[in-house]
Amino acid sequence: MNIQAIVDQSFHSKTFRELAEAPISALRGVSPSDARALSQAFGVNTIAELANLNFFKWACAIQTLAEVEADTPEQQAKETLLDEAVEMTFPASDPISVDAGITRIEVAPEKVDAARDHQHAAQVKANTAKAK
């Protein structure tokens, strides 16, 4: 991490130990009036005191756990119902048709070349004979 991106310019040359003891206003974006408000509200004056503030630790823990929290049984049930509804609407096994009775796309017998499609070979021969 580039420390220069998170502390004011006058603190760029400081060590991490020195930064921990620096005033909260050393953090980029924290004004002296913001630092006074934090001091009045929580009794913290340095970066280390801010980092060790229980409210801050609790907030970080809650956010971290929220990112990996498992769904509740109700949320899981809703997701399962949604998945099933989508599958019923757009079956993965037959994306062309929702009719389970269709197993392939049919082509009119007169359009099928019997050399490649033997399913309708007799009809093709009959249609060809009629055409002559």
N, C-alpha and C positions, 0 to 999 in steps of 0.2 A: 504494500500500500504506500502510496506517495503521501507522506504526512503533510506536505505543503498544501495539499488540496483540502485539508480539514482544520488547519490552524491558521491564525492570522500571521502575516509576514514577519512580525517581530519575534515570533516563536519558532521560525523555521530551523534555526540552528540548535535548538534545545534537545536534550536527550529525553527519552521516554520518562525517566524518573523526574526530571525537571518539569515535563509537561503535566505529569500527574499532580504535581503540587502547584501548577499554574492556576490562575483564576479561571472561572468558567468562561469569562469573556474572551479567553484565548482561542476558544473554538470559533471557527469561521461561521459567521451568521448569528452569533450570540452577542448582542449589544451589551454595554455596561448596564443599561436599565433592565434588560432581560436577566442578567446575572444578579442584580439586586432583587428582582422579583423572586427568583429561585431561592436566594438566600433568605428572604423574608418568609416565603411559603414553606420551605423544607429545611432551612438551616444549613444549606450546603454552600460552600464558597470556592472549592477547588474542583478540578476535573475528577480527581480521585473520589472525592466525597459524592459527586454527582453519580459516578459509576457505581458506587457502593450503596446508593440510596435504594432501600427496599422496594419502594414503589416502581422504580426503574427496573430492578431485577424481576419483579413480579410481572410487569408489563412485557418484558422480553421473553420470559418463560411462557406466558400465555400465548404470545404471538408464535413462538417456535412450536409449541404443542398444537396450536390450531392448524398449522400447515400440514401436520402428519396425523391429525385426528381421524379415526375411522368413522364411517357413516353410522348414524343411529339405525336401529332396526327399521324404523319408519322410513328413513331416507333410502335404505337398501330395498325395501319393499316397493317404493315408488319407482326406483331405478329399474327394478326387475319388471314391473308392469309396463314401463315405458319401452324397455327392450323387447318384450313380448308383443306389444302393440306394433312396433316398427317391423318386427319379423312377420307378423300376420299381414301387414300392409305391403311389405316388400320382401317376399320370401327369398332368402339367399340361394335356395336350391333352384329356383325358377324365376329369375329376374324379369323375364319377358311377360309372364302371365301369372296371375294369382290363382288360376284354376289348376289344381293338383293333377287333373286328368291329362293335361297336355304334357307330353314328355319330350317333344321336339318341335321345332318350327316346321310346319307342313308347307310344302310347295305343291302347287297344282300339278297333277300327273302329267299333263301335256307339256309342262315346262321342265320336267325332270329328264335328264339323260339316263337311260336305263343302264348304260355301261358303268355309271357311277352310283346309281341308287337302285338297288334290286328290290326294294320294298314295293314299288309300284311298277315294276318291269312289265307285268302282264297288261296293265292298263295302258302303258305307253305303247306297247306293241299293238293293242287293239285300236287305240286312237290313231296310230300311224297307218294302220291298215285301212281304217275308215277314210282317212284323208286322201288316200290314193285312189 
